């Protein structure tokens, strides 16, 4: 599955350089050129990682990072800050409020890619060690391959369980049918995407009230909506 990195940077030469190297490494790259737009993009699209310049139009990188780390829905997204060598105090402040790493300008774009890959690897390894995921009253036990909603055991097949787990692990992000076929079924390109729709329909039937969280994104795929059920 293709990882997405959000680059929040207003210097076009830096954007072009990093976008080229991240795409070469297999990432999807989104770009925002102000702090306010960057924060809105993270909340709307839930990228896998954020590269955040310290000095930005609108909200500063420090302010954006603070907002992301204070929000339970975005606090686990790794943030790598780009700083100038003269911004030592701000760099330390960024780490204190939760930035996961930093790189000083001028930098090697290959190093930035490696740093982000390392952050994603550490976060995913840590997530693998957590056997039980809990979202409101929805519990998913990865070790036992069991799930329950509001205390009631869900009678899921193995595929339905893997489909639910994949969407919850990527909550807030839209996953294409092709990506789900690869991750859940292990199919390569060319498989019938209607397989996903069939299993999603069955999964929704078993989720009861939680079925509303399994959103269809028209023309794209499916998304687990992490907002509380109203």
Secondary structure, DSSP 8 states (H G I E B T S, - for coil): ---EEEEE---HHHHHHHHHHHHHTT-EEEEESBHHHHHHHHHHH--SEEEEESS-BSS-HHHHHHHHHHSTTTTTSEEEEEEETT-HHHHHHHHHTT--EEEEES--HHHHHHHHHHHHHHHHHHHHH--EEEETTEEEETTTTEEEETTEE----HHHHHHHHHHHHTTTSEEEHHHHIIIII---TT--THHHHHHHHHHHHHHGGGGGGEEEETTTEEEE--S---
